[in-house]
Amino acid sequence: MAQFYPGTSKVAENRRKFSNPEIELEKLREISDEDVVQILGHRAPGEEYPSVHPPLEELDEPDDPIRSLVEPLDGAKAGDRVRYIQFTDSMYFAPVHPFVRSRSYLHRFRGADAGTLSGRQIIETRERDLEKYAKELLETEWFDPARTGIRGKTVHGHALRLDEDGMMFDMLRRQMFDKSTGLVSSVKNQIGDELDEPVVLGEPLEESVLKEKTTIYRKDGEAYRDDKDAVEVLQRIHVLRSMGGYNPE
Amino acid sequence: MDIEIFPHRLLSADTTEGLLNNLEGIEGIKRIVIQGQRLPPKDVNQEQRTITLKGEEIDLQIQTGRILMDIEDEGIIDESIIEDIKSICEDHLPFGFNIHVGTFIRKQKTVTDNLKYGKALNKISKDIVGLTDQNAQLSERATIIKRNKQ
């Protein structure tokens, strides 16, 4: 069995849960395909997928044994463009954080390229595959409407205090909390262009639920130092890497 | 000495307005600096708006993260003024806050001020010093509100 992450804490268990592709993540909300396309902002809903090369079937490619081993993605077969979705995860108990995202993306999403930065995380793949992955990322436990931001640009805010409604700071206010309904809606697409109709993302998760679901070690949640197993493995890796195979005896 | 209010959440324009209007009533506060993330123009972010303080319209260009207060007479920093500030904060900041006493606002003119203002620096009141960051135009960021003579 693959060893995804060490540790006995709930956080470690959650990290393993996201990384293990055999575990199906809980679906928390319903977002239509059309709304996902709108939030992504790469093409208008209903528009044909623009392509960068003719379909693979029409291309006269040289013989290569790898081609028979690896099945191309649907998007690659059709010659789609490579497009992206990027998330910002608040340090205040967001369900996932960039490094867990990257590890899990590589386990779960075929043919996708993940890029990790301290406060944001991008995934790039062919457009029609991206839409499929984005839908999964938005509908399941990966996403919380208040603590996760869909931000193609102007990503600043992951390390700031939350605002009075419990939303992560967003300079462009893409996700808005409606006090009367208690629901969060996306009013702009990921790069900040106004949407014709807001897309309802649902209720923010309760603090206690987030603390159960989070993959972030925090002193006011579960502290990393208290997870003895995880620390032990980390220290072992640190020593092995520092020694680099050097054995003075 | 200065007093800093550090709310546990970033404040909306409404809360900032209410809080500042109440703080204004406390005897002994000479200057107030509000610090936070700068916001883009109103058409992008509706939190960027004007707030009214003692009838004076002030352009709130930020989302308030901290409030710094310069106390007029150092002898006045006793428990009572902190208690007053605390009770006002409790009304406006139900999510929690910290209050720190220390030096948070620059009080002296510096070489950078000299480079920025040149000879005009001598004419600038020391009450204006330290209110904004060095790169900003003072006129865009500072508002002077007259105190009611009683």
Interface residues (C-beta under 8 A of the other chain):
Chain A: H156 L160 R161 L162 D163 E164 G166 F169 M171 L172 R173 G192
Chain B: P7 H8 R9 L10 L11 S12 T15 Q37 L39 P40 V44 N45 Q46 E47 Q63 G65 F95
